[in-house]
C-alpha cells in the first residue's frame, strides 16, 4: 500500500475530507488515516458511511457549510465535478478555496509512483493498459497495474527500484488531477460518451487532452502516444505538436505515420526512428482482432519502445496476451460456433468494434440505452443473421431492426436470448461467410437488469459454460 506519511506531514492542515466511499474512496481514506491525517468521510449514500464508522473515522455533518478547516477534498470520480453541475461538496470546497483532487493525484503526491504510464480513451483503455502491463512483465520489467481497472492506486504495492506503474485513467479521473501528468501518456480515441458529465464532446475531448498537454520531467522526457484515427484525437495530436512540450509518437490503423507506428496490409510497421521496420503480422495476435484492437496494440507497442524494449521482444510478448474478460472474450467454441462475451460494449461505438470482427452474427443486444441508440451500426446489418433484444431497450430497438431489415426476437432476458441464439446458431452451421458467432455486445449500459457490465458478462459466461454440445 502507498505511504502518504511524508506528504501528510508537509500539510499545514491535517484534516482531510474524503467524499465518495467506493473502492477508490475507501483506499484513500485508509491511506490518509495510516499517514496520520485527521480524516472525515462523506457519501450521498448513508449506508456507505457504515464502512467509515467501522474504521473509526468521523463522518461529515449534513449541514456543514464551512470547509476552510480541510487541507483538501479527495473526491470520488463518480461524484459530478463540473457537469451537469458541480456537486454541493465541490461548490462548498471551491467557495472556501479548498482544492478538490482525486486518488490518482494523491498517489502522485506521495512521491513513490515509479515511472508512470497513463492511458485514456473512450474505448480500449482496459485492453491497452493490460497489454502494456503484460508486455513489460513478459520482458522482465517490474510493473504494477491500477487506476480505473483492478486495484485502486493507493492500494498498489510499488516496489523499490525501477518500476513501471501503468494507470487506466477515465475522463473523470483526469479532471481530478490538477498537477499529475504521466511520464508516458496515451490517448487512444475520443467518441461520444459521458457527455452529460462534461457538457459536450468538445469539453470531453479537452479533458482527454489534459493527459498529454504538459511536459513531465523524468522518464521518457514526457512522451505522448496518440492514435490519430478520429477527428478529436487528430486535433489533440496537432495541439501537442504545436506546444512542443512532449515527444510525440503518432499511431494509426489507417494511415502512414512518419515518426510513428502504423498498420498496412496487416503488417505492423515501426517508423519511430531510423530505418522503417516491419515488426510482424497482426493476424498472429489472436486476441487482438479488428481495427480497434490494432489501435490498442500499436499504442502498447509504442509505449514499450519508449521503455526500451526491442521490436522482436514486444511482438513476441503480444502473441501470448489472452485478452480481457467482457471485452470480445472467447468463452467457448461449440461445434465451430464461437460464444463471445463483449459485455463491456456499453455504447454503439464499442459494439461496432465487435460487429466489425465477425460474420454470421447472432447478436444479443440491449439494456439501458445510450442517447445514440444503435445509430451507426446499420453498416453491419449484412453480418447479423439474427438479433436477440434484451432489457429496457427491447421495444425501443424494434423500429431500428425493422428499418434495416434485421430479423430479431424480443427475448427481454439474457437467459432466453442465449438459449434462442444457441439453438439458431447450431442449426445454421455451414453458412457462407464462416462459422457463426453468438455475440453478447449490448451497446447499452447494464443497470436495468444487472449490477454492472461485469455482472452481465459473468452471467453470460456461466450460461455458456452450461450449454450442451
Residue pairs with C-beta under 8 A, 6 or more apart in sequence:
1 30
1 31
1 34
1 154
1 155
1 156
1 157
2 31
2 107
2 110
2 112
2 153
2 154
2 155
2 156
2 158
3 31
3 34
3 35
3 110
3 112
4 31
4 32
4 34
4 35
4 37
4 106
4 109
4 110
4 154
5 34
5 35
5 36
6 110
6 111
7 35
7 106
7 109
7 110
7 111
8 14
8 32
8 35
8 36
8 37
9 35
9 36
11 37
11 71
12 71
13 69
13 70
13 71
14 36
14 37
14 38
14 71
15 37
15 38
15 39
15 40
15 69
15 70
15 71
16 32
16 37
16 38
16 39
16 40
16 70
16 71
16 72
16 73
16 74
17 39
17 40
17 41
17 42
17 60
17 67
17 70
17 72
17 73
17 74
17 89
17 93
18 25
18 28
18 29
18 32
18 39
18 40
18 41
18 42
18 73
18 74
19 25
19 41
19 42
19 43
19 60
19 73
19 74
19 75
19 76
19 79
19 87
19 89
20 42
20 43
20 44
20 75
20 76
20 77
20 78
20 79
21 29
21 41
21 42
21 43
21 45
21 48
21 49
21 51
21 52
21 76
22 48
22 76
22 78
23 152
24 76
24 77
24 102
24 103
24 152
24 153
24 154
25 41
25 43
25 74
25 76
25 103
26 51
26 152
27 103
27 152
27 153
27 154
27 155
28 74
28 103
28 106
28 152
28 154
29 39
29 41
29 52
29 55
29 57
30 55
30 154
31 106
31 154
32 39
32 74
32 106
33 39
33 55
33 57
37 71
39 57
39 58
40 57
40 58
40 59
40 60
40 70
41 49
41 52
41 57
41 58
41 59
41 60
42 49
42 59
42 60
42 89
43 49
43 52
44 79
49 59
52 58
52 59
53 59
64 92
65 92
66 96
67 73
67 92
67 93
67 95
67 96
67 98
68 96
68 97
68 98
70 93
70 96
70 98
71 98
72 98
72 99
72 100
72 101
73 89
73 90
73 93
73 98
73 99
73 100
73 101
74 101
74 102
74 103
74 106
75 81
75 87
75 89
75 90
75 100
75 101
75 102
75 176
76 102
77 102
77 148
77 170
77 172
77 173
77 176
78 172
79 87
79 89
79 90
80 86
80 87
80 90
80 197
81 87
81 90
81 100
81 172
81 175
81 176
81 197
82 175
82 197
82 198
82 199
83 196
83 197
83 198
83 199
83 203
84 196
84 197
84 199
86 94
90 100
93 99
93 100
94 100
99 178
100 176
101 176
101 177
101 178
102 172
102 173
102 175
102 176
102 177
103 152
103 153
103 154
103 173
104 147
104 153
104 167
104 169
104 173
104 176
104 177
104 180
105 176
105 177
105 178
105 179
105 180
106 154
107 113
107 153
107 154
107 156
107 180
108 116
108 177
108 179
108 180
109 179
112 158
113 158
113 165
114 142
114 144
114 158
114 159
114 162
114 163
114 164
114 165
115 162
115 163
115 164
115 165
115 183
115 218
115 219
115 220
116 164
116 165
116 167
116 180
116 182
116 183
116 184
116 216
116 219
117 129
117 132
117 164
117 165
117 166
117 167
117 182
117 183
117 184
117 185
117 186
117 303
118 147
118 167
118 169
118 181
118 182
118 184
118 185
118 186
118 211
119 125
119 128
119 129
119 132
119 166
119 167
119 168
119 169
119 185
119 186
119 188
119 299
120 168
120 169
120 170
120 171
120 174
120 185
120 186
120 187
120 188
120 208
120 211
121 128
121 186
121 187
121 188
121 189
121 190
121 208
121 227
122 188
122 189
122 190
122 191
122 192
122 193
122 347
122 349
123 188
123 189
123 191
123 292
123 347
123 349
123 350
123 353
124 188
124 189
124 292
124 293
124 295
124 296
125 148
125 149
125 168
125 169
125 170
125 188
126 148
126 149
126 168
126 324
126 327
126 344
127 288
127 293
127 296
127 323
127 324
127 327
128 186
128 188
128 296
128 299
128 300
129 145
129 147
129 149
129 166
129 167
129 168
130 145
130 149
130 321
130 324
131 288
131 296
131 297
131 300
131 318
131 321
132 166
132 300
132 303
132 304
133 143
133 144
133 145
133 166
134 317
134 318
134 320
134 321
135 300
135 301
135 304
135 309
135 314
135 317
135 318
135 321
136 143
136 164
136 166
136 304
136 307
136 309
137 143
138 316
138 317
138 320
139 304
139 309
139 313
139 314
139 317
141 162
141 164
141 307
142 159
142 161
142 162
142 163
142 164
143 163
143 164
143 165
143 166
144 151
144 156
144 157
144 158
144 159
144 163
144 164
144 165
144 166
145 151
145 166
145 167
145 168
146 152
146 153
146 155
146 156
146 165
146 166
146 167
146 168
147 153
147 167
147 168
147 169
147 173
148 167
148 168
148 169
148 170
148 173
149 168
153 165
153 167
156 165
158 165
164 307
167 182
169 177
169 211
171 194
171 197
171 198
171 204
171 207
171 208
172 194
172 197
174 207
174 208
174 210
174 211
175 207
175 210
177 210
181 210
181 211
181 212
181 213
181 214
181 215
181 216
181 222
182 211
182 216
183 216
183 218
183 219
183 220
183 222
183 223
184 219
184 220
184 223
184 224
184 225
184 303
184 306
185 211
185 212
185 216
185 223
185 224
185 225
185 246
186 211
186 224
186 225
186 226
186 299
186 302
186 303
187 208
187 209
187 211
187 212
187 224
187 225
187 226
187 227
187 233
187 236
188 227
188 233
188 295
188 296
188 299
189 227
189 229
189 230
189 233
189 292
189 295
190 201
190 204
190 205
190 208
190 230
190 232
190 233
190 236
191 230
191 347
191 349
192 201
192 204
192 347
192 349
192 371
192 372
193 204
193 347
193 349
193 370
194 204
195 201
195 204
195 371
198 204
198 207
201 232
205 232
205 235
205 236
208 232
208 236
209 236
209 239
209 240
212 224
212 226
212 236
212 240
212 246
213 239
213 240
213 243
213 245
214 222
214 245
214 246
215 221
215 222
215 245
215 246
216 222
216 246
220 247
220 306
221 246
221 247
222 245
222 246
222 247
223 246
223 247
223 248
223 249
223 306
224 240
224 246
224 247
224 248
224 249
225 249
225 251
225 299
225 302
225 303
225 306
226 233
226 236
226 237
226 240
226 248
226 249
226 250
226 251
227 233
227 250
227 251
227 252
227 253
227 295
227 298
227 299
228 234
228 237
228 250
228 251
228 252
228 255
228 257
229 252
229 253
229 254
229 295
237 248
237 250
240 246
240 248
241 248
248 259
249 259
249 260
249 261
249 272
249 302
249 305
249 306
250 257
250 259
250 260
250 261
251 257
251 260
251 261
251 262
251 295
251 298
251 299
251 302
252 260
252 261
252 262
252 263
252 298
253 262
253 263
253 291
253 292
253 294
253 295
253 298
254 291
255 262
256 262
256 264
256 269
256 271
257 271
258 271
259 271
259 272
259 273
260 271
260 272
260 302
261 268
261 269
261 270
261 271
261 272
261 298
261 301
261 302
262 269
262 271
262 298
263 269
263 282
263 294
263 298
266 281
266 282
266 283
267 278
267 279
267 280
267 281
267 282
268 278
268 279
268 280
268 281
268 282
268 297
268 298
268 301
268 315
269 276
269 277
269 278
269 279
270 276
270 277
270 278
270 279
270 301
270 305
270 311
271 277
272 302
272 305
277 311
279 301
279 311
279 312
279 314
279 315
280 315
282 288
282 294
282 297
284 319
285 293
285 297
285 318
285 319
285 321
286 319
287 293
287 321
287 322
287 323
288 294
288 296
288 297
288 318
288 321
288 323
289 328
289 357
290 328
290 353
290 354
290 356
290 357
291 353
291 356
292 353
292 356
293 328
293 353
297 318
300 318
301 314
301 315
301 318
304 313
304 314
304 317
305 311
305 314
323 329
323 330
324 344
325 341
325 454
325 457
325 458
325 461
326 341
326 342
326 343
326 344
326 453
326 454
326 457
327 342
327 344
328 340
328 341
328 342
328 353
328 354
328 357
328 441
329 340
329 341
329 342
329 457
330 338
330 339
330 340
331 339
331 340
331 341
331 460
331 461
331 464
331 465
332 338
332 339
332 464
332 465
332 467
333 339
334 422
334 426
334 467
334 469
335 426
335 429
335 469
336 429
336 435
336 436
337 425
337 426
337 429
337 435
337 436
337 437
337 438
338 358
338 435
338 436
338 437
338 438
339 422
339 437
339 438
339 464
339 467
340 354
340 358
340 437
340 438
340 439
340 440
340 441
341 440
341 457
341 460
341 461
341 464
342 350
342 351
342 354
342 439
342 440
342 441
343 440
343 441
343 442
343 446
343 453
343 454
343 456
343 457
343 460
344 350
344 453
344 457
345 351
345 353
345 354
345 441
345 442
345 443
346 367
346 370
346 442
346 443
346 444
346 445
346 446
346 453
347 370
347 372
347 443
347 444
348 370
348 372
348 373
348 374
348 375
348 376
348 377
348 443
349 376
350 441
350 443
351 365
351 374
351 377
351 441
351 442
351 443
352 376
352 377
352 380
354 439
354 441
355 361
355 363
355 377
355 380
355 383
355 384
355 439
355 441
356 380
358 383
358 437
358 439
359 383
359 433
359 434
359 437
360 383
360 385
360 425
360 428
360 431
360 433
360 434
360 435
360 436
360 437
361 380
361 383
361 384
361 385
361 436
361 437
361 439
362 385
362 386
362 388
362 421
362 424
362 425
362 436
362 437
362 438
362 439
363 384
363 386
363 387
363 388
363 439
363 441
364 387
364 388
364 390
364 411
364 414
364 417
364 418
364 421
364 438
364 439
364 440
364 441
364 442
364 460
365 374
365 387
365 388
365 389
365 390
365 397
365 441
365 442
365 443
365 444
366 389
366 390
366 391
366 392
366 393
366 394
366 397
366 442
366 443
366 444
367 390
367 391
367 392
367 393
367 442
367 443
367 444
367 445
367 446
367 447
367 448
367 449
367 450
367 456
368 391
368 392
368 393
368 444
368 445
368 446
368 447
368 448
369 392
369 393
369 396
369 397
369 443
369 444
369 445
370 443
370 444
370 445
373 393
373 396
373 397
373 400
374 397
374 400
374 443
377 443
378 400
378 403
378 404
381 404
381 405
381 406
383 433
384 406
385 407
385 424
385 425
385 428
385 431
385 436
386 406
386 407
386 408
386 409
386 421
386 424
387 397
387 401
387 406
387 407
387 408
387 409
388 408
388 409
388 411
388 416
388 417
388 418
388 420
388 421
389 397
389 398
389 401
389 408
389 409
389 410
389 411
389 412
389 417
390 411
390 412
390 413
390 414
390 416
390 417
390 442
390 449
391 412
391 442
391 444
391 448
391 449
392 444
392 448
393 444
394 410
394 411
394 412
395 410
397 408
398 408
398 410
401 407
401 408
409 417
409 420
411 417
411 420
413 449
414 440
414 449
414 456
414 459
414 460
414 463
415 463
418 438
418 440
418 460
418 463
418 464
418 467
421 438
422 438
422 467
425 436
425 437
425 438
428 436
429 435
429 436
438 464
440 456
440 457
440 460
442 456
445 453
446 452
446 453
446 455
446 456
449 456
450 456
450 459
